[in-house]
Amino acid sequence: MSVRVRYAPSPTGMQHIGGIRTALFNYFFAKVHNGSFILRVEDTDQERSTPEALQDLYDTLAWLGVRWDEGPQVGGPYGPYVQSERIDLYRKYAEQLIAEGKAYRCYCTAERLDTVRKEQIARKDKQQGYDRHCRNLSDTERQEREAQGLPSVVRLAVPLQGKTTFHDVLMGDITRRNSDVNPDPVLLKSDGYPTYHLANVIDDHLMGITHIMRAQEWIPSGPLHVLLYEAFGWDPPVYCHLPMVMGKDGQKLSKRHGSTAVRDFRTKGYLPEALINYVSMVGWSYDGEREFFTKDELCNLFSLEKINKAPGIFDYRKLDWYNGMYIRQKTDEELVNLLTPYLAASQFIQSSPTPEELQKVHRLIPLVKERLKVLSDITDMVRFLFVDIPVPETDSLLPKKQDIPTTITVLEHALEAIASLAEQSDEVVEQQLVELAGTLEIKVNGVFMPIRVAITGSSVSPPLFDSIRMLGLETALIRIKRALEKLTHEVA
């Protein structure tokens, strides 16, 4: 059997990190088995689907280097691959089910359905939902409604007895009583557009999908989909419901945890290879020890058996660690190209940098390479080199538990020591500052932190002496003097 899998998102929002994990798992599985990875756009929710979301889908997969074998933009033998272009097909199959007595037209108004729902709630009915009012209409009653031109939907006639079972690779056999399945769900809406269930089953069958990997939240829909396959007389594909992606609080990953849209991670400066590696580890493990994999390696090593049943926890700090490790694997030339757009966006350099500007960026790389977690960190990290930073606030100049007079003494001695960098080595000056800490009986950080903040405006920056040389000794001394004046004014 030739493996055929699909990623079938709805273009109603930006690509979510959980959805992309589903895409990656499908992609890896296809490549491991020399199969086909199909992209299908499920845009039957016309009110919520947007061109922006569709473009984001294409852009995100392109950025990750995930290329589909069949689908929009590339075509294939089972197209079109956009559901809104397949409407006539769904109507045809819906009519087939009606003709075979496996589905029927329902003429109930929204007002009637709302009344039924409220009455069920008031009675505290064990099973709530559609009451199958139109399921047993006589031919005459149906003809009357059609003659009146009443709008209708098409509903599946779910068997009233028995059970439906489907097998899941991870979860085993899952069985549900037919009486507990959504009572006669809508397959075709009154506007002629299919619901997710109808279009999904038809497309998966006609496109020859062999394995379905989707989130565990779709497990409740499994029995319904199997009933549809049985109604059409088709064999269902192999199911594998993937563990949910959760935040560290055990709740489904959402914006309250942080960014969830892939484009936000991309904008912030995460590398595609880092994101692919980390996201693949959320709910999957090769041997419980190895953590780093290239995309090509995952295309050779991925297997369904190594997917965890339990939800995967998305740890933003762990992703930062992965990204920092991948940044450090880049050559200096690669980092220049990656960081230049961020420096240009902050107007530190021109969008088309001059040779002098590029040379300055090259000089920056050794200073920041070990400190970057995401590419956008570069902006705040080197701001002091490109703009005249304001004099830091008093509180930011004071190390923890250190008073203003002591900090003034530190900066007064620092002026002389830093000025000597014109003649002495970094090591000699650094030793002088360390000895100053001993003389004042304070921690070494109590000396270096005020100097760093005075010069760079931040307690976190590239190495101090390298920063001073990049900035220029004269400018560094001016900034220390300004900080000293501010503190002196505070105690005056």
C-alpha positions in Angstrom: 0.0 0.0 0.0 1.4 3.4 -1.0 1.1 5.8 2.0 -0.9 8.9 1.4 -1.4 11.4 4.2 -2.8 14.9 4.2 -2.7 18.2 6.2 -6.1 19.8 5.8 -6.4 23.1 7.7 -9.2 25.6 7.6 -7.9 29.0 6.6 -9.8 30.8 9.3 -6.8 32.0 11.3 -3.0 32.1 11.3 -1.2 28.7 11.4 -1.1 27.5 15.0 1.9 25.7 16.4 -0.2 22.7 17.2 -1.5 22.5 13.7 2.0 22.7 12.3 3.1 19.8 14.5 0.2 17.8 12.8 1.5 18.9 9.4 5.1 17.9 10.3 4.1 14.5 11.7 2.1 13.8 8.5 5.0 15.0 6.4 7.6 12.9 8.2 5.4 9.8 8.0 5.0 10.2 4.3 8.7 10.6 3.7 9.7 7.7 5.9 7.4 5.5 3.7 8.2 7.1 0.4 4.6 8.1 0.2 2.7 11.3 -0.7 2.0 14.4 1.5 -1.1 16.1 0.4 -2.2 19.7 1.3 -5.9 20.3 1.2 -7.6 23.6 2.1 -10.9 23.0 3.9 -12.5 26.4 3.3 -16.2 25.5 3.4 -16.6 28.0 6.4 -16.9 30.9 4.0 -17.7 33.4 6.6 -14.6 32.9 8.6 -12.1 31.9 5.9 -9.8 34.7 4.8 -7.2 35.2 2.0 -4.7 36.4 4.7 -5.0 33.1 6.5 -4.7 31.1 3.3 -1.5 33.0 2.4 -0.2 32.5 5.9 -0.6 28.7 5.4 1.4 28.7 2.2 4.1 31.1 3.6 4.5 29.1 6.8 5.0 25.7 5.1 7.4 27.4 2.6 9.4 28.9 5.5 9.6 25.5 7.2 10.7 23.9 4.0 7.7 21.5 4.0 6.7 21.0 0.3 3.5 19.1 -0.5 3.4 16.5 -3.2 -0.2 17.3 -4.2 -2.4 20.3 -3.5 -3.0 23.9 -4.3 -0.3 25.6 -6.4 1.3 22.3 -7.4 -1.8 20.3 -8.6 -2.2 16.6 -8.7 -4.4 13.8 -10.0 -7.2 14.2 -7.4 -7.8 18.0 -7.5 -9.1 20.5 -7.0 -7.6 20.5 -3.5 -9.6 23.5 -2.3 -12.9 22.4 -0.9 -14.9 25.4 -2.1 -14.0 24.3 -5.6 -15.5 20.8 -5.0 -19.1 21.9 -3.9 -20.9 20.0 -6.8 -19.1 16.8 -5.7 -20.4 17.0 -2.2 -23.9 17.7 -3.3 -23.8 14.7 -5.6 -22.8 12.4 -2.8 -25.3 13.9 -0.4 -28.1 13.2 -3.0 -26.8 9.6 -3.3 -27.2 9.1 0.5 -30.7 10.6 0.3 -31.7 8.2 -2.6 -30.4 5.3 -0.6 -32.3 6.3 2.6 -29.2 7.0 4.5 -29.8 10.7 4.8 -32.8 13.0 4.5 -33.8 16.6 4.1 -34.6 18.6 7.2 -36.8 21.7 7.0 -36.7 22.7 10.7 -36.2 26.4 11.2 -33.6 27.9 13.5 -36.4 29.1 15.7 -37.8 25.6 16.1 -34.4 24.1 16.8 -33.8 26.8 19.5 -37.1 26.0 21.1 -36.3 22.2 21.1 -32.9 22.9 22.7 -34.4 25.1 25.5 -37.1 22.5 26.2 -34.5 19.7 26.5 -32.4 21.8 28.9 -35.5 22.6 31.0 -36.4 18.9 31.2 -32.7 18.0 31.8 -32.9 15.4 29.1 -30.0 13.0 29.2 -29.5 13.3 25.4 -29.8 16.6 23.8 -29.7 17.8 20.2 -31.8 17.4 17.2 -35.0 15.5 17.8 -35.1 13.8 14.3 -38.4 15.6 13.6 -38.0 15.4 9.8 -36.5 11.9 9.7 -39.9 10.1 9.3 -41.8 12.7 7.2 -44.0 11.0 4.6 -43.3 11.5 0.9 -46.4 13.7 0.8 -45.2 15.9 3.6 -41.8 16.3 1.9 -43.4 17.2 -1.4 -45.5 19.9 0.4 -42.4 21.4 2.0 -40.6 21.4 -1.3 -43.5 23.0 -3.1 -43.5 25.8 -0.5 -39.8 26.4 -1.3 -38.8 25.9 2.3 -35.0 25.9 2.8 -33.5 22.6 4.0 -30.4 20.9 5.2 -29.3 17.3 4.6 -28.9 15.2 7.7 -27.3 11.8 8.2 -29.8 9.1 9.4 -27.6 7.8 12.2 -28.6 4.2 13.1 -30.7 4.1 16.3 -29.3 0.8 17.5 -25.9 -0.9 17.8 -22.4 0.4 18.3 -19.7 1.8 16.1 -16.0 1.0 16.6 -12.9 2.3 15.0 -9.2 1.5 15.8 -6.7 4.1 16.7 -3.0 3.3 16.4 -2.3 5.0 19.8 -5.5 4.6 21.7 -6.6 1.1 20.5 -10.3 0.3 19.8 -12.7 3.1 20.5 -16.4 2.2 20.7 -19.4 4.4 21.0 -23.1 3.6 21.0 -24.9 4.9 18.0 -27.5 6.4 20.3 -24.7 8.6 21.8 -23.5 9.9 18.4 -24.6 13.4 17.5 -28.3 12.9 16.6 -28.5 13.0 12.8 -25.8 15.7 12.2 -26.1 18.1 9.3 -24.1 17.0 6.2 -25.1 19.7 3.7 -26.1 23.2 4.9 -29.0 25.1 3.5 -26.6 27.2 1.3 -25.5 24.0 -0.4 -22.1 24.0 1.4 -21.0 20.8 3.1 -20.2 20.5 6.8 -16.7 19.4 7.8 -17.8 15.8 8.3 -19.2 15.2 4.9 -16.5 17.0 2.9 -13.7 15.5 5.0 -14.9 11.9 4.5 -15.6 12.3 0.8 -12.2 14.0 0.1 -10.2 11.5 2.2 -11.7 8.6 0.3 -11.5 10.1 -3.2 -7.9 11.3 -2.6 -6.9 7.9 -1.5 -5.8 8.9 2.0 -4.4 5.8 3.8 -3.6 7.3 7.2 -5.2 10.1 9.1 -3.1 11.9 11.8 -5.0 14.6 13.6 -5.4 16.0 17.1 -7.1 13.9 19.8 -9.8 16.5 20.0 -11.3 14.8 16.9 -11.7 11.5 18.6 -15.4 12.1 19.3 -16.0 12.6 15.6 -14.4 9.2 14.8 -17.5 7.1 15.1 -19.5 9.6 13.0 -16.9 9.5 10.3 -16.9 5.7 10.3 -20.7 5.7 10.0 -20.3 7.9 7.0 -17.7 5.5 5.5 -20.1 2.6 6.1 -23.0 4.6 4.5 -21.0 5.1 1.4 -19.7 1.5 1.4 -16.1 2.6 1.7 -13.2 1.3 3.9 -12.0 3.9 6.4 -8.3 4.8 6.6 -6.0 4.1 9.5 -6.5 6.6 12.4 -3.9 8.0 14.7 -5.1 10.7 17.0 -2.2 12.9 18.1 -1.7 14.0 21.7 -2.8 17.6 22.4 -0.3 20.4 22.7 -0.6 21.9 26.2 0.8 24.8 28.1 2.8 24.2 31.3 -0.4 24.7 33.3 -1.9 21.6 31.7 -4.4 23.6 29.6 -4.6 23.5 25.9 -2.0 25.8 24.4 -3.5 29.3 23.7 -2.6 32.9 23.6 -2.7 33.2 27.4 0.5 31.1 27.4 2.3 33.2 24.8 2.6 33.3 21.0 0.9 30.4 19.3 0.9 31.6 15.6 3.9 30.4 13.7 4.3 33.7 12.0 4.8 35.3 15.5 7.7 32.9 16.2 9.1 33.7 12.8 8.9 37.4 13.3 10.6 37.2 16.7 13.5 35.4 15.2 13.2 31.7 15.7 14.9 29.6 13.1 12.8 27.2 11.1 15.2 24.3 11.9 14.9 25.0 15.6 11.1 25.2 15.5 10.8 22.0 13.5 13.2 20.2 15.9 11.5 21.3 19.1 7.9 21.0 17.9 8.6 17.5 16.8 9.7 16.6 20.3 6.4 17.7 21.8 4.6 14.4 22.0 7.2 12.3 20.1 10.6 10.8 21.2 13.1 8.8 19.3 14.9 7.1 22.2 14.1 9.3 25.2 17.6 10.8 25.1 18.5 12.3 21.8 17.2 15.9 21.4 18.6 17.2 18.1 17.4 16.2 14.7 17.5 17.8 11.3 14.4 17.8 9.1 16.0 15.2 6.9 16.8 12.9 9.8 13.2 13.1 11.0 12.1 12.1 7.5 14.1 8.9 8.0 13.5 8.2 11.7 9.8 9.1 12.4 7.4 6.4 13.4 3.9 6.4 14.8 4.9 3.9 17.5 7.1 6.5 19.2 4.3 9.1 19.6 3.3 9.5 23.2 -0.3 9.0 24.3 -0.1 11.7 26.9 -0.4 15.4 26.0 2.8 17.2 25.0 3.9 20.2 27.0 5.0 23.2 25.0 7.8 24.9 27.0 8.8 28.3 25.6 12.1 28.4 27.6 13.1 25.0 26.1 12.3 26.4 22.6 14.5 29.4 23.4 17.3 27.0 24.3 16.9 25.0 21.1 16.9 28.2 19.1 20.0 29.5 20.8 21.8 26.3 20.1 20.9 26.5 16.4 22.0 30.1 16.2 25.4 29.2 17.5 25.7 26.6 14.7 25.4 29.4 12.1 28.5 30.8 10.5 29.3 34.5 11.1 28.3 35.3 7.5 24.9 33.5 7.9 24.2 35.5 11.1 25.1 38.7 9.4 22.4 38.0 6.8 19.9 36.9 9.4 20.4 39.8 11.8 20.7 42.6 9.2 16.9 42.8 8.7 16.3 43.3 12.4 19.0 46.1 12.6 17.5 47.7 9.6 13.9 47.5 11.0 15.2 49.4 14.1 16.8 52.0 11.7 20.3 51.2 13.1 21.5 50.6 9.6 20.0 51.1 6.1 17.7 48.5 4.5 20.4 48.1 1.9 23.5 48.4 4.2 26.6 50.2 3.1 29.9 48.3 3.2 30.8 50.2 6.3 27.6 49.1 8.0 28.0 45.5 7.0 31.6 45.6 8.4 30.2 46.9 11.7 27.6 44.1 11.8 30.4 41.5 11.1 32.3 42.9 14.1 29.3 42.5 16.3 28.8 38.8 15.6 31.5 37.4 17.9 30.1 39.6 20.7 26.5 38.5 20.5 26.6 35.0 19.0 26.8 33.2 22.4 24.1 35.4 23.9 21.2 35.4 21.4 18.2 33.3 22.2 16.2 34.7 19.3 17.3 36.9 16.4 15.3 39.9 17.6 17.4 40.0 20.8 20.0 41.8 18.7 18.0 45.0 18.7 18.1 45.7 22.5 21.5 44.0 22.9 23.3 46.5 20.6 21.1 49.5 20.7 23.7 51.4 22.7 26.1 51.2 19.8 23.8 52.9 17.3 21.8 55.5 19.3 22.6 58.0 22.1 20.9 56.2 24.9 19.3 58.3 27.7 20.9 58.4 31.1 19.7 55.3 32.9 17.3 55.6 35.8 18.8 55.7 39.3 17.3 52.3 40.3 18.8 50.6 37.3 22.2 51.8 38.1 22.1 50.4 41.6 23.0 46.7 42.2 20.9 44.8 44.7 21.4 46.0 48.3 23.9 48.7 47.1 23.4 52.3 48.1 24.0 55.4 46.0 27.2 56.7 47.7 28.9 53.3 47.2 27.8 53.3 43.5 29.1 56.9 43.1 32.5 55.7 44.5 32.5 52.8 42.0 31.8 55.0 39.0 34.5 57.6 40.1 37.1 54.9 40.2 35.8 53.3 37.1 36.3 56.5 35.1 40.0 56.4 35.8 40.3 52.7 35.2 38.3 52.7 31.9 40.2 55.7 30.7 43.4 53.7 31.0 42.2 51.2 28.4 43.9 53.6 25.9 47.3 52.3 27.2 46.5 49.1 29.2 45.1 45.7 28.3 41.6 44.6 29.1 42.9 42.1 31.6 44.8 44.7 33.6 41.8 47.0 33.8 39.5 44.2 34.7 41.8 43.2 37.5 41.8 46.8 38.8 38.0 46.7 38.9 38.0 43.4 40.7 40.4 44.7 43.3 38.1 47.8 43.7 35.3 45.4 44.7 37.5 43.9 47.4 38.6 47.4 48.6 35.0 48.5 48.9 34.0 45.1 50.4 31.2 44.6 47.8 30.5 41.9 45.3 32.3 42.1 41.9 28.9 42.6 40.3 28.5 45.7 42.4 31.3 47.2 40.4 30.7 45.9 36.9 26.9 46.2 36.8 26.8 50.1 37.3 29.5 50.5 34.6 27.7 48.2 32.2 24.4 50.0 32.7 25.9 53.4 32.4 27.6 52.5 29.1 25.0 50.3 27.5 21.7 51.2 29.2 21.2 47.5 30.1 22.4 45.0 32.7 22.6 42.5 29.9 24.9 43.3 27.0 27.8 41.9 25.0 31.2 41.6 26.9 31.9 44.9 28.6 35.4 45.7 27.2 34.5 44.6 23.7 31.4 46.8 23.9 33.6 49.8 25.0 35.9 49.3 22.1 33.0 49.0 19.6 31.4 52.1 21.0 34.5 54.1 21.3 36.4 54.9 24.5 35.5 58.6 24.5 31.8 57.9 24.2 32.0 55.3 27.0 33.6 57.8 29.3 31.0 60.4 28.6 28.2 58.0 29.5 29.9 57.0 32.8 30.2 60.7 33.6 26.5 61.3 32.9 25.5 58.5 35.1 27.8 59.8 37.8 26.3 63.3 37.6 22.8 61.8 37.9 23.7 59.9 41.1 25.6 62.8 42.6 22.5 65.0 42.0 20.4 62.5 43.8 22.3 62.8 47.0 23.0 66.6 46.8 
